[in-house]
Amino acid sequence: MRSSVKVVAMSAAAPSLVIALPLLLTACSAASSSPTAGSTASSSTLPASTPASASPVTPGGSSLSADQIASKANADLKAATSYHLSGTLDISGTTETMKLTHAAGNCAGTISIGNQPISFVQVGSTAWVRAGSGGDYLKTSTSNSSYKQDFSYCDPSQVAELVGPMSGSLTKGATTTVDGTQVQKLALANVITIYVTTSATPEYERVTDNVDSEHVQLDFSSINAPVSINPPPASEVLGT
């Protein structure tokens, strides 16, 4: 079985942002504990993320508008050869976490509901999924209708579409820092906040979406950094 949670933030004067976190659910049975394959799939919990905080830095003084900055960051993500993405969704007290790395069309990571991690590795059109913190992977395909949508966060084009851009709706805030990186704050009312680096090529650092009892935070790092992702060992794959 599968499920997904969608958080929709709306503004009467601007387009809405929909952030969807697919949850991988598999019939893998836990046979024995073993290391997780891939570059990030071994992590089942998301470390606490440092809140955006004011920093005694000089504002970048960019002449670009908030929409132009967001559009540049979005285009950079859409064309990214790799990125690391971690996130949390707090939906009415139920917390879900994700942590994954995309690299050259491949992907590996973990999605958890509470203390129940689902790990996955995707290399080309082949995917491996397992439930729990150890045991065997179930080998499948990214075209499998049961799992196809679950890899949306492994596609830079789909991620870029989820987080923006929202032309004509953003306002530019103060320059601040997120996890030690100088960023430009862009906001849609008090609902959506986007933090992008103040470099010549703006890149996403954090996107937050808050509406009622639903709170979403996505953190980006290592955009276009060299990284490789490998299949799990045959000894960890069910039926091999």
C-alpha positions in Angstrom: 0.0 0.0 0.0 1.1 3.6 -0.5 0.1 7.0 0.8 1.1 10.6 0.2 0.6 13.8 2.1 0.0 17.1 0.3 0.4 20.5 2.0 -1.3 23.3 0.2 -0.5 26.9 1.1 -2.8 29.6 -0.5 -2.8 33.3 -0.8 -5.8 35.3 -2.0 -3.5 37.4 -4.2 -1.0 34.8 -5.5 -0.6 31.3 -6.8 -0.5 28.4 -4.4 2.4 26.2 -3.6 1.9 22.4 -3.3 4.5 20.4 -1.6 3.9 16.6 -1.8 6.0 14.0 0.1 5.4 10.5 -1.3 5.9 7.7 1.2 7.5 4.5 0.1 5.8 1.4 1.4 7.0 -2.1 0.6 6.5 -5.7 1.4 10.2 -6.4 2.2 10.7 -8.5 5.2 13.5 -7.8 7.7 15.9 -10.7 7.6 19.0 -9.3 9.2 20.6 -5.9 9.9 22.9 -4.7 7.2 24.4 -1.4 5.9 22.3 0.5 3.5 23.5 0.9 -0.1 23.9 4.2 -1.9 25.3 7.5 -0.7 22.5 8.5 1.7 20.1 5.6 2.2 21.7 4.5 5.5 20.3 7.5 7.3 16.8 6.9 8.8 16.3 10.1 10.7 16.7 13.8 9.8 19.2 15.7 12.0 17.9 18.9 13.6 18.1 21.7 11.1 19.4 25.1 12.2 16.7 27.7 12.0 17.3 30.7 9.8 18.8 33.4 12.0 19.8 37.0 11.7 23.4 37.5 10.9 25.6 40.6 11.0 26.3 40.5 7.2 26.0 43.2 4.7 23.0 42.8 2.4 24.0 41.7 -1.1 22.5 44.8 -2.7 21.3 42.8 -5.7 19.2 44.8 -8.3 17.2 41.7 -9.1 13.6 41.4 -7.9 12.4 38.7 -5.6 10.8 36.9 -8.5 13.9 37.2 -10.7 16.1 35.7 -7.9 13.6 32.8 -7.3 13.4 32.1 -11.0 17.2 31.9 -11.3 17.4 29.5 -8.3 14.6 27.4 -9.8 16.3 27.2 -13.2 19.6 26.2 -11.5 17.8 23.4 -9.5 16.0 22.2 -12.6 19.3 21.8 -14.5 21.2 20.4 -11.4 23.3 17.3 -12.0 23.0 16.5 -8.3 21.6 17.7 -5.0 21.0 16.7 -1.4 17.5 17.2 -0.1 16.3 16.8 3.5 12.9 17.7 4.8 10.3 17.5 7.5 6.5 17.5 7.3 4.5 18.0 10.5 0.9 17.3 9.8 -1.4 17.7 12.8 1.3 16.3 15.1 2.4 13.5 12.8 6.0 14.0 11.7 7.5 12.6 8.5 11.1 13.1 7.5 13.1 12.6 4.3 16.7 12.6 3.4 17.9 11.8 -0.1 20.6 12.5 -2.7 20.1 12.8 -6.4 23.1 12.3 -8.7 23.1 12.1 -12.5 19.7 10.5 -12.7 20.3 8.1 -9.8 18.9 8.5 -6.3 19.2 7.1 -2.7 17.6 8.0 0.5 15.2 7.3 3.4 11.7 8.5 4.2 10.4 7.9 7.7 7.0 8.2 9.4 7.9 8.5 13.1 10.4 5.7 13.7 9.4 3.6 10.6 12.1 4.2 7.9 11.6 3.2 4.3 15.0 3.2 2.4 15.4 3.2 -1.4 18.1 3.2 -4.1 17.4 4.0 -7.7 19.9 3.5 -10.5 18.6 4.3 -13.9 15.2 2.6 -14.4 15.9 0.0 -11.6 14.9 0.6 -8.0 15.4 -1.2 -4.7 13.1 -0.5 -1.7 13.1 -1.9 1.8 11.2 -1.3 5.0 12.8 -1.0 8.4 16.4 -0.2 9.5 17.8 -3.5 8.1 16.9 -6.5 6.0 16.6 -7.1 2.3 15.6 -4.8 -0.5 12.8 -5.6 -3.0 14.0 -5.1 -6.5 11.5 -3.3 -8.8 11.4 -0.7 -11.6 10.8 3.1 -11.6 8.0 2.4 -14.2 6.2 0.2 -11.6 2.9 2.0 -11.0 3.1 1.1 -7.3 6.3 3.1 -6.9 6.5 5.5 -9.8 5.3 8.5 -8.0 7.5 7.7 -5.0 10.6 8.9 -6.8 9.3 12.4 -7.6 11.8 14.0 -5.2 14.6 12.3 -7.2 13.7 14.3 -10.3 15.1 17.8 -10.3 12.4 19.0 -12.8 9.6 17.8 -10.5 11.2 19.3 -7.4 11.8 22.6 -9.1 8.1 22.6 -10.1 7.0 21.9 -6.5 9.0 24.7 -5.0 8.4 27.5 -7.5 8.8 29.9 -9.1 5.8 32.0 -8.2 6.1 34.9 -10.5 4.6 38.2 -9.3 3.9 37.0 -5.7 7.2 37.1 -3.8 8.7 40.0 -1.8 12.4 40.4 -1.0 13.3 40.3 2.7 16.5 40.8 4.6 19.8 39.0 3.9 20.4 36.5 6.7 22.1 33.1 7.2 20.8 29.5 7.2 23.2 26.8 8.5 26.1 29.3 8.2 25.3 30.2 4.5 24.5 33.8 3.6 21.1 33.8 2.0 18.4 36.2 0.6 15.0 35.8 2.1 12.0 35.7 -0.3 8.5 35.5 1.1 4.9 35.0 0.2 2.9 36.6 3.0 3.5 34.6 6.2 2.9 31.3 4.4 5.9 30.5 2.1 9.5 31.5 2.7 12.3 30.8 0.3 16.0 31.2 1.2 18.5 31.3 -1.7 22.2 31.8 -1.7 23.5 35.3 -2.4 26.1 34.0 -4.9 26.2 35.0 -8.5 24.2 31.9 -9.3 21.4 31.8 -6.6 20.7 28.3 -5.3 17.9 27.1 -3.0 19.0 26.7 0.6 15.6 26.3 2.3 11.9 26.4 1.5 9.2 26.5 4.2 5.5 26.3 3.9 3.2 26.8 6.9 -0.6 26.8 7.0 -2.7 26.0 10.0 -1.4 22.8 11.6 0.7 21.8 8.6 4.4 22.7 8.5 6.8 21.8 5.8 10.5 22.5 5.5 12.8 21.4 2.7 16.6 22.0 2.9 18.9 21.8 -0.1 22.7 21.4 -0.2 25.5 20.1 -2.4 23.8 21.3 -5.6 25.9 20.2 -8.6 28.5 18.6 -6.2 30.2 15.4 -7.5 28.6 12.3 -6.0 28.0 8.7 -7.0 25.2 6.3 -6.1 25.6 2.5 -6.4 23.1 -0.4 -6.3 22.8 -2.4 -3.0 24.9 -5.6 -2.9 23.2 -8.7 -4.3 23.4 -10.2 -0.8 21.0 -7.5 0.4 18.4 -8.0 -2.3 15.4 -10.3 -1.9 15.6 -13.4 -4.1 19.2 -13.0 -5.3 
